[in-house]
Amino acid sequence: MPLIRRRPLLRAAAIGGGAYYAGSRAAAGREREEGQEQRIAELEAQAQQSQPAQYQPAPPPQAAPQTGISAATLAQLKQLGELHEQGILTDEEFAQQKQRCLGAGA
């Protein structure tokens, strides 16, 4: 009879020991993750505290110098170019209209 009784106890001890080991490993992993989260939060707080002293906003970009051609003139020239590529305007008509736009826009 002692052999029959040992096996269930041995089995229970093995299962319990395995569960204990798994539980202690999980708890250690949680503690390690909590420590990492705390260190990350501390580093982020330090970075936010030190950033305003080091950070200086860049000066606003300066406007590009005017070329003398307005946006409306550029749109007209683009439209003329498309009409010329489609064959609606001849080379001569395109040149005349281009000179008219550049003369009026400049």
Secondary structure, DSSP 8 states (H G I E B T S, - for coil): -HHHHHHHHHHHHHHHHHHHHHHHHHHHHHHHHHHHHHHHHHHHHHHHHHHHHH-------------S--HHHHHHHHHHHHHHHHTSS-HHHHHHHHHHHHHHH-
